[in-house]
């Protein structure tokens, strides 16, 4: 087994069980480890700190599998980690839902591996060199844990490019899904496109927040911006919203949003579907002096890494400024960022500046994050990627 030897003083993060080793922390590499191969991680003094997957193309040169010097990284290792993750999701505090995230990368001790469950289907992502190397092992162990469950792979995320990996998509077992998969979320029903949908097909990380929107929606006209397939809008209508306006740039997503209205037995006359650039549509609403009682902003990722945060801040500022101008007095704004390069403190400042520039006074009444099936390991704060604020404007 090869080894990476750290520079002096660079072992502290590993001693605190942070699972990443950056290229700049490494003094030298012993042996000739292959891409994704497991290597030992040793301090400058030779102490064994853990074992992880080696990724020569990435700035995150090693991702830690285990900090236990006595734990081998073999098939039994992945069997234990996957079983532990699945057992957690079966507990009530994780939601115990038929549609949920079963494996959440580093926070489940499996860097680069994501597994989402949609009814009988398991959708997998292998996003790093180490995850790619063990994909067949993971697939076999998932089949053992969930006998008969079809497995489909959606490893096309941008993260693979930084690992020097090509995108990959297709069935891991059997055939690709031939139709949409129906899931239930509280009293809402949704159809998920596992093959062409965003991420693994649906935004499972917003499950609890969709439910919370319902607590504020009754009697209000709701603007659901970056609506995707209309999840927040369905939750609002179910809770008694007078009307929902979905704004989304993707025609296929909006078509599925319309199907969700029918699937949930709701009146399509209470829903307006607008295809277009969200920034441009909201500017038209502003110019027409249109107002809403509740606005949901759930944009795509504007900043993958911290180096992109400044550019992303402009986008978040613009969209929140428009939202505050469109809010009725006493209106409620649900605003989100899923950008890893924008932390909660920066996001809160951006939203505060947007309210100030819009000439509105507002208060944060809730701080939101991803659903419990997307846990955040205490030693890995980077796992907290979804930030949300519920603001009430005067």
N, C-alpha and C positions, 0 to 999 in steps of 0.2 A: 504493500500500500504506500502510495506517495504521501508527501507531507508538505504543508506550508508552514514556514517559520516566520513568526511575526517580528516586527521591529520592537525594540525595547519600549515598554510602557503602553503598548497597543493591545494588551490582553484584558484591560479593565472592562470593556463592553461585553466580552465573552464571559467574564467572571460574573457579570450581572445578567447573563443568559440572553443577551441580544443575539439573534441568529444570523447576522450578516458580518462578513469580513470583506472590507473594501480593498481594492488593489493597492492603495497607498499604505496600508497597514502591514503589507507583506515584505519581509526582507529577502526571502528566497524561496524557491520551490525545490524540494528534493524529489528525485525521480522524474518521470515523464507521464504524469496523469493525463488520461484522455478526457475529452469533454463530457462532463456529467459524472465522472468517476468519483467515488468516495475517497477522500483524503483525510489524514490526521491534521489537526490544527494544534500547533505547539507554540509556546511562548519563546521569547529570545533565550530563556534559560533552559528550554527543552521540556517544560511541563506540558503534559497532554491536556488540552482544553476542550476538545470535542472532536467530532468527525462530521464532515459535511461534503456537499457536492461541489466539485471544482468546475468553474465556468470561465475559460480563458478569454472569452470575448466580452465579458461583462465587467463593468466597474465594481459590481458586487461579485468578487472573485470566488467566494465560497459562501454557500448557505448551509447552515448547521442542521444536520439531522438529529444529532444527540450530543448532549453535554456529559453523558455518563460514560466514563472510561471503560466500563465493563460491558457496555451494550453494543452488540454487533449490528451492523446495518445490513440485514439480510431479509429474506422473504418473511420470516417470523416477525421482524421489526415492523414491516408495513402492515402485516395482519393485525398486530396489536394496536398500532396507531389508528388504522381505519375503524377497527371495532370500537375503540374508545370514542372516536368522533361520532360514530353512528349512535352509540349508546347515549351520549349527551343529548342528541337531538330528540331522542325518544322521551326525554323528561319534560314535564309540563312547563318549566321555566324557559325552555328553549322553543316552545310553541307546539311541539309534537305534531307538526302539520304534515300532510301528505305532499305538500309542495314546500320545500325548504332547502337550505344549504346544508349538506352533510359534511363537507370538508372545506375548511376555510384557510388553506395555506399555512403560513407560519404560525398562526394562532392555534392550529391543531397539531403543531409539530410536524407538518408536512409541507415545507416550502415549495411554492410553485404548483401545488396540486389543488384544484378546485373540483368539487363534485356537487352538483345540484340535483335534487330529486323532484320530478314532476309526475306524480302518481306512480305508475309502474316504471317510468323511464329514469335512468341515471345519465346525466349529461356531464362530461368530464372536460377539464382543461388542464393541459400540461404546459406550463408557461416558462419553465426554466430548464437549463441543461440537465440538472439532476432529475427533475421530474420527467423529462423526455426519456432519460436512460432507464427509468423504472416503470414506464407506462404499461408494459405488458404484465409486470408483477402486480401493479395496482389493479389492472383490469381483472386479473384472475382472482384476486382477493375480494374485490367487490362482487364478483359472481358468486363466490362462496358465501359472502355475507347476505346477499340478496338473490337467492336462487331464482332463476328465470327472468330476472330484470334485464331488459335490453339496455345496452350501453352505447351512447353516441358521443363522439368527440367534437369539441368546438375550440380547438387550439389555434385561433387566428389572431389573438390579441397582440397589440403592438409590443408588449413586453417580450415576446419571443424574438423580435428583431434585435433587441439589445443583447440577447443571448446568442446571436448568430444562428438562429433556428428559422427554418421556413414554416409558414403557416400550414396547419394540417386540420382537415375536417372530414368526418365520415364515421360510419358505424364501427365500433370496437367489437361488437358481437351482432350477428344477424344482419338485418337490413336497416336502412335509414327509415325513420318514421315517415309514413305515407300520408298522414293527416295531422291536423292540429290536435294537441292534447288539452283536454279540459281539466282545469283545477278549480278548487274551491278555496276562498279566503274569507273567513267569517261568513257573512251572508251574501257575498259576491261570488260570481262565477266568471272565469276568464278562459280564453283559448290561447294556447302558447304555441308559437312556431319554433320548434326546436332546431330547425335547419337554417332558417333565414332570420330569426329574431335577434334583437340586440343581446349582447352578452351570451348567456346560455339560453335565451329565449324570453326572459321576463326579468323584471327588477324585483327579485325576492327581497332585497335589502330594504325596500320601502314598505313592507307588509304592515308593520305596526303604525307607520306614519300615515298610510292610507286610511287605516281605521281611525286615527286621531282626527283627520280632516273631517270626518263625519260629526265629530263633537261640535264643530263650529259652522257646519254647512246649512243647517235647517233654516229655511226661509230666505236664503241668500242667492244672488246670482254669482256663479263661480266661473272664474277664468282659469283654465287649466293649460298653462303654457309649457311647451315641450311635452305634449301630452302622451306621446308614443301611442299605445293602444287604449288609452283612456282610463287607466286604473284609478287615478285620483277622482276623475269625474264620476265613475260608477259608484265609488264609495260615497261621494257627496250626494248624488241623486238618491241612493238608498237611504241616506240619513235625512232626506227632506229638502234638499236644495231646490229652489224654484226653477233654476235653469243652469245649464253648464255650457260653456264655450270651450271646445278643445281646439288648440292651435298646435299644428305639427307640420314639419316639412315633408314627411314621408307619406305619400299617398297610400301605400299598402298598410302602413300602421293605422292611418285614419279609417281605412276600410274595415280593419279589424275592430277598431274602437266602435264603429257603427254596429258591427255584429254583436259586440258586448252589450249594447243597449237592448237589443232584441233578446239576447240570451238571458238577461236578467229581468225580462218582463217589464221594462221601463218604457215610458212614452217617448218616442223619438222626436216629438215636437218640442220637448224640453231640452234638446241638445242641438247645438250648432257646431258643425265640423268645418274648420277652416284650414286649408292646406296652404302653407306659405312660410317664409322666413319669420321667425317669431319676433325678432327685433323690428322688422318692417311692419308687421301686423300691429304690434303694440304701439308703434308710433302713429299709425293711422287711427287707432282707438283714442290715443291722446289728443290728436288733432280734431277728432269728432266729439271730444269731451264725453266719451263713454266712461262709465264708472261701474265698479264691481264691489260686491260685499266681501268676497273672499278670492284671493289669487294664490295659485300654486305655481312656483317657479322651480322646475326640476331639470335644469339644463344638462347636456352632456359634459364630459370632462373637458375643462378648459386648460388644465395644467397637469401633465403627467408627473413632472418632477419640479423641485423648488426653483430651478433655474428659469422655468417658464412662468413663475408666479406673477411677475410684473405685468406681462402681457395679459394673463388670465384675469388679473384684477380689473383691467379696463372693461372686459366683457361682463364681469359680474356687476361692476358699478353701473354700467349702462342699463342692464336689464332690470336691476333693482330700482334704479331711478325712475324708469318707466312705470314699474309696478306701483311705486308710491304715488305717482301722479294719477294712476287709474283707480286707486283705492277710495271708496267712499269714506266719509268720517265714521270712525268706529269700525272700519273694515279690518280684515285679518289677512296677513301675508304669511304663507308658508314658503320659505326660500331655502334652497339647498345648494350645496357644492359637494361634488364627489371627486374633486381634484386632490390628488395626494400632495401636490405642491403647494396647496393653500390650507393652512391650519385654521383651527377654530378662531383663534385670536385675530388673525388677519381677515378672515371672512366676516367676523362681527364688525370690524372697523370699516370694511368696504360697505356693508349694509348701512351702518350708521352714517357714513359720508353720503351715501345715496339719499337717505331720508333728509339729511340736512340740505343737500342741493335741491331736493324736491320741495323744500319749504314745509316739511311735515314733521310733527313730533310723533314719536312712536316708542313703544316699550316692548322689550323681549319678554314674553310670558312663558315660553318653553324653549329649551335647547334640545335638539333631537339628534339622533345618530342612527346607525343601521340596526336592523332587527337582531334579536339575541342569537339567532342561528348564524350570525356573522360576528363571532366574539372577537375581542381584542385582548391578546395576551398582555399582561402587565409589563413584561420585559420588551414588548414590541409595539410601542405607541403608533408606529406607522400603519398598523392594522386598522386604526380609526380613520377611515378615509371619507366616510359620509358625514357631513356636518349640516345641520338644519336649524333654522330659527323660526319661531312663531312670533310674529310682531303684530301688535294692535296699534293702529294709527289713530290719532285724534282727528 
